[in-house]
Amino acid sequence: MAKFRKLKRFLFKHNLIPPHRWRKYAIVAVGAFIGLGFYVLRLSNAASYLSDDPQACVNCHLMNPQYITWNHSSHREVAHCNDCHVPHNNVFSKYYFKAKDGLYHASIFTLRAEPQVIKAKHASLEVIQDNCIRCHQDQVTDAKMAGFVDDHFGKRTDRTCWECHRDVPHGKVKGLSSVGLQIEPIRIYRTSEMTVVPDWLKESMNEEKQKDAQKK
């Protein structure tokens, strides 16, 4: 009780508790603010950003071309978004970088201020380069590479990896008009009735099977 009284005196001393006539309105306002905050977190599927699920990167639909091109690349089998785009020196650095990038991306998306061409910032470029070397350490340090790649030492130390390996893992084209639509349903927007193969295609396939069976 003594600690509670000290806390109450502290709050009153610094005017952190409103007068009695405003207290009900303040409680309603604070409750509404907290409720709205939880609603926004639920609506934005914020919990998914704590995971390593690549589909979290397409929650806002801006990164669809990047997700689709990665999903059709060889990197899909061995690396997801966080393997390349966040630091891995320690867990605190990883989640600090994710939080900083996530808040920036969410702000830009909310303000509808996203650029026409999405490019990685300088901090992200450093992280991506470090992760390229982390995963491909054997290839980077392999002395035999010097035998069939001209000036490989200079190229791997003075440049970023993707200056030469431009199409890894997102391909040459990045626009939605070029890559088309993702046929794989995004899990958070998928209903129980939604499948990868549309109904019209299933019907067409069944008709073809019936025709083949009749011929036999």
URZI-V481177 format. One line per field, one symbol per residue. ss: DSSP state (A for helix, B for strand, O for the rest). phi: phi as a letter, one per 40 degrees, with the letter a starting at -180 (. if undefined). A space follows every 10 residues. Layout:
ss = ???
phi = ???
This chain:
ss = OAAAAAAAAA AAAOOOOOOA AAAAAAAAAA AAAAAAAAAA AAAOOAAAAA OOOAAAAAOO OOOAAAAAAA AOOAAAAOOO AAAAAOOOOO AAAAAAAAAA AAAAAAAAAA OOOOOOOOOO OAAAAAAAAA AAAAAOAAAA AOOOAAAAOO OAAAAAAAOO AAAOOOOOOO OOOOOAAAAO OOOOOOAAAO OOOOOOOOAA AAAAAAAAAA AAAAAO
phi = .ccccccccc ccccfcbccd cbcccccccc cccccccccc ccccfccccc cbcdcccbdc gccddccccc cbbccdcbab dccbbbcbca cccccccccc cccccccccc cfbcccbcbc cdcccccccc cdcccbdccc cccccccbbc fcccccbcbc dccbcccbbb gcbbcccccg bcccccdcbc ccccbccccc cccccccccc cccccc
